[in-house]
Amino acid sequence: MFTCAPGRRRFRFTGTCLNPRDAWGRSTNGESRAAVPPHRLTATRIPSRKQRADHDHEHPTCRHRRGGYAGVRLARELDADADVTLIDFKEAIFHRVASLRASADTDWTYAPFIPYDSLLANGRVVRNKVVRIDPEQRRVVLATGHRVPYDVPVIATGADHQEPARFTGNTVAEAAASFRGHQRRITDARSLLVIGGGPSGVELAAELRLANPRASVTLAHSGQRLLSHHGTGRMGRQARSWLERHDVRVLLDTFVSSAGGVGMGLRDQTGSPLGADVVFWTTGTTPNTLWLRLAGLGAWLDERGHVKVDDHLRVVGRRDIFAIGDVNNVSEAKLSPSAVAQGEATAHNIRAYLDQGKHGNTPRPYKPAPVRIFSVPFGPDGGTTLLPALGRDVLVLGNRATAALKSKHLAIPIMEKLLGRPKA
């Protein structure tokens, strides 16, 4: 949760404030300490107003729930203008783009976890969970019971993905252990099945093939072509060609379901069995908004569980509460470039809201992009890329270009730069 308010007021808990720590549990003075577990917080006395005035200029305060691509971009944008607090139960941002390779390749086990320690020069990252927003009292409630006042909160809780593209557990160590478990299962399997032929399914099928050349790998998709909801026909053809050249069996127009009950086998729509030692489902995501419904704010959500927002990315009916990224109902592809664009747009609108028009700042509506660049890797050396082009609809790039754009590095250098990490 993100919050902003006029005046550089600190993150308050009835006379105390959180002691800022970096993503690995070190205090801001560099002293090494154990990472703060999700259910515990350490606190120090808040300086007096005079002491703070001697140290700070007047800035707004911001609370932001969860990191993710939209939230990290927004936090970075507002750090110089507001007292920013990012609240996330994780020790580090989870770079989901690298998660599929991390589940199959031991060299990438820790690649998706990028520390928060350099993200904010003036703000702070707090390990906790927001369980409720109280718009009337203008505060958020944490899992620990603490109540945190806000001026502008931003919901950026993202969406929940299916295994293995998920942060499993409460710590980096637990999530890495989950990846190692997937790696062992994949290496030992004689047959592997991926259900869902969107970007995640195609990418995962390629990673499985490269991780275990001896196993049979099958990709089952309900559509008539791969990448049917995200790319062009040419992208789908490139994906199918690469997979079949690498002995991945591609089944189109195939609807997979359980034969009945837990532990029963999988079958297609004709009743034919689809057995495999290891099965991964990549058939969609679910917005992380159950906590809002449990808090009595279900009216904020649409029928699919996304937060309803207006054209300024504010929760419908609320001028001071924003929702960005995969969690909202903006009609555009849920891709990391879209999330980053929403973060930038929201930073401007929060400045305009706090400025109240005094310096000519006015809010701007967010314009969803009909097409954004996105790439689907086929391992580190291949893939397909959709590239918007002036004067024509799109360009589709192949293996060499996609490897340079994304496949080799999976955007880790870009994320490290976004988080302010020094170059290695």
Buried (B, 14 or more C-beta within 10 A) or exposed (E): BBBBBBBBBBBBBEEBBBBBBBBBBBBEEEEEEEBBEBEEBEBEEBBEEEEBEEEBEEBBBBBBBBBBBBBBBBBBBBBEBBBBBBBBBBBBBBBBBBBBBBBBBEEBBBBBBBBBBBBBEBBBBBBBBBBBBBBEEBBBBBBEEBBBBBBBBBBBBBBBBBBBBBBBEBBBEEBBEBBEBBBEBBEEBEBBBBBBBBBBBBBBBBBBBBBBEEBBBBBBBBBEBBBBEBBBEBBBBBBBBBBEEBEBEBBBEBEBEEEEEEEEEBBBEEEEEBEBBBBBBBBEBBBBBBBBEEBEBEEBBBEEBBBBBBEBBBBBEBEBBBBBBBBBBBEBBBBBBBBBBBBBBBBBBBBBBBBEEEEEBEBEEBEEBEBBBBBBBBBBEBBBBBBEEEEEEBBBBBBEBBBBBBBBBBBBEBBBEBBBBEEE
